[in-house]
């Protein structure tokens, strides 16, 4: 994870890198963390399957190729 002062700064850093990384705002990262770990302390918790993770990413609006799991 890399933190940048602005999206423009992140895009400049990203420009020469292949493949391009996905950029999340702090709000998006917080929503992802909450959704990902919300039930972790429950006794019946289990890891997300690839399909469940992909569905969660889609639900949160992360629809880029970067977020698709095989």
C-alpha positions in Angstrom: 0.0 0.0 0.0 1.2 3.5 -0.9 -0.3 6.7 0.4 -0.4 9.8 -1.8 -1.5 13.4 -1.0 -3.9 13.5 -4.0 -5.2 11.4 -6.9 -3.1 13.5 -9.3 0.0 12.6 -7.3 -1.0 8.9 -7.4 -1.6 9.0 -11.2 1.8 10.6 -11.8 3.5 7.9 -9.8 1.4 5.2 -11.5 2.1 6.5 -15.1 5.2 4.5 -15.8 4.2 1.3 -14.0 2.8 -1.7 -15.7 0.3 -3.1 -15.0 -1.5 -0.1 -13.5 -2.4 -0.4 -9.9 -5.9 0.3 -8.5 -6.3 3.6 -6.6 -8.6 3.7 -3.6 -9.6 6.7 -1.6 -9.5 6.5 2.2 -13.3 6.3 2.2 -13.2 3.3 -0.2 -10.5 1.6 1.8 -12.5 2.1 5.0 -15.7 0.7 3.5 -13.7 -2.3 2.2 -12.1 -2.9 5.6 -15.4 -2.7 7.4 -17.1 -5.1 4.9 -14.2 -7.5 4.9 -13.7 -7.8 8.6 -17.2 -7.0 10.0 -17.9 -10.6 11.0 -14.4 -11.8 11.8 -15.0 -12.1 15.5 -18.1 -14.2 15.2 -17.7 -17.8 16.2 -18.8 -19.1 12.8 -16.6 -16.8 10.8 -14.8 -18.3 7.8 -12.6 -16.9 5.0 -14.4 -15.5 2.0 -14.4 -17.7 -1.1 -13.1 -16.1 -4.3 -16.7 -15.8 -5.5 -17.8 -14.1 -2.3 -14.9 -11.7 -2.4 -15.5 -10.8 -6.0 -19.2 -10.2 -5.2 -18.2 -8.0 -2.3 -15.8 -6.0 -4.5 -18.5 -5.5 -7.1 -21.0 -4.5 -4.4 -18.6 -1.8 -3.2 -18.1 -0.6 -6.8 -14.6 -2.0 -7.4 -15.3 -3.4 -10.8 -11.9 -3.0 -12.5 -10.1 -6.1 -13.7 -7.8 -5.7 -10.7 -10.5 -6.8 -8.3 -11.6 -9.9 -10.2 -10.5 -13.2 -8.6 -10.1 -16.3 -10.7 
